[in-house]
Amino acid sequence: MQVNKVKYVGEQDGPSEQELKNVLHAYFCENRTVQKAYLARVAFDTSPLGSVALCVRSDKGNKDEIVKNVGWLFSNLFGAHEHLDIPFVNSQQEKELVQACKPFFG
């Protein structure tokens, strides 16, 4: 996913989200290509209404593979009719992100 501007609104948390975080934490521990991950409420410049995003910091590994595997895990929990945005953040974006949301991994 390529966007120009993201506004990080806060952390997305609740019982369902905690289950997702636990599943993703186990995957990231096994995969070892993700340094940090955040489940955040965000507003993108392309859609200012807001959504939930799995914001990932990964400087190594195949990003397409991460997206595919996370998508599979997500759809197993919530069904194929739901979606999850997965933006990869750089160091500058992460500085903004941590002001609104704490990482659940890393």
C-alpha positions as CSV (number, residue, x, y, z in Angstrom):
1,M,0.0,0.0,0.0
2,Q,1.5,3.4,-1.0
3,V,0.1,6.5,0.5
4,N,1.6,10.0,0.9
5,K,0.2,11.1,4.2
6,V,-1.1,9.1,7.2
7,K,-2.6,10.5,10.4
8,Y,-2.2,8.1,13.3
9,V,-5.3,8.5,15.5
10,G,-4.7,5.9,18.2
11,E,-4.3,2.2,19.1
12,Q,-7.0,-0.2,18.1
13,D,-7.7,-2.5,21.0
14,G,-10.4,-4.8,22.3
15,P,-10.9,-8.6,22.7
16,S,-11.0,-9.4,19.0
17,E,-8.0,-7.1,18.3
18,Q,-6.1,-8.8,21.2
19,E,-6.7,-12.2,19.6
20,L,-5.3,-10.8,16.3
21,K,-2.3,-9.3,18.0
22,N,-1.5,-12.7,19.7
23,V,-1.7,-14.5,16.4
24,L,0.4,-11.9,14.6
25,H,3.0,-11.8,17.5
26,A,3.5,-15.6,17.2
27,Y,3.9,-15.2,13.4
28,F,6.4,-12.4,13.7
29,C,8.4,-14.3,16.3
30,E,8.7,-17.2,13.8
31,N,9.2,-15.1,10.7
32,R,11.9,-12.7,12.1
33,T,11.6,-10.1,9.4
34,V,9.4,-7.7,11.3
35,Q,11.1,-5.4,13.8
36,K,7.9,-3.7,15.1
37,A,4.2,-3.9,14.6
38,Y,1.3,-1.6,15.6
39,L,-2.4,-2.0,15.3
40,A,-3.5,1.6,14.8
41,R,-6.5,3.6,13.9
42,V,-5.4,5.7,11.0
43,A,-6.7,8.2,8.4
44,F,-5.0,8.1,5.0
45,D,-4.8,11.0,2.5
46,T,-6.6,8.8,0.0
47,S,-9.5,8.1,2.5
48,P,-9.7,10.5,5.4
49,L,-12.7,8.7,7.0
50,G,-10.3,6.4,8.9
51,S,-9.7,2.7,9.2
52,V,-7.6,0.2,11.1
53,A,-4.2,-0.6,9.9
54,L,-1.4,-3.0,10.8
55,C,1.6,-0.7,10.6
56,V,4.7,-2.7,10.1
57,R,8.4,-1.7,10.5
58,S,10.5,-4.1,8.4
59,D,13.8,-3.3,6.9
60,K,14.4,-6.8,5.6
61,G,12.4,-9.7,4.2
62,N,9.9,-10.0,1.4
63,K,7.1,-7.4,2.1
64,D,4.7,-9.1,-0.3
65,E,5.1,-12.4,1.6
66,I,4.5,-10.6,4.9
67,V,1.3,-9.1,3.5
68,K,0.1,-12.4,2.0
69,N,0.7,-14.3,5.3
70,V,-0.8,-11.6,7.5
71,G,-3.8,-11.4,5.2
72,W,-4.3,-15.2,5.5
73,L,-4.1,-15.1,9.3
74,F,-6.5,-12.1,9.4
75,S,-9.1,-13.7,7.1
76,N,-9.0,-16.9,9.2
77,L,-10.0,-14.9,12.3
78,F,-12.4,-12.4,10.8
79,G,-13.5,-13.8,7.4
80,A,-12.6,-13.0,3.9
81,H,-15.2,-10.2,3.8
82,E,-13.1,-8.0,6.2
83,H,-9.9,-6.2,5.2
84,L,-6.9,-4.9,7.0
85,D,-4.6,-2.2,5.6
86,I,-0.9,-3.0,6.0
87,P,1.3,0.0,5.5
88,F,5.1,-0.4,6.0
89,V,6.4,2.5,7.9
90,N,9.8,4.1,7.8
91,S,11.7,5.6,10.8
92,Q,10.1,9.1,10.4
93,Q,6.6,7.7,10.1
94,E,7.3,5.5,13.2
95,K,8.2,8.6,15.2
96,E,4.8,10.0,14.5
97,L,3.1,6.6,15.1
98,V,4.5,6.1,18.6
99,Q,2.9,9.4,19.6
100,A,-0.5,7.8,19.1
101,C,0.0,4.0,19.5
102,K,2.3,1.6,21.3
103,P,3.7,-1.4,19.4
104,F,2.3,-4.9,20.3
105,F,5.4,-6.5,18.7
106,G,9.0,-5.5,18.9
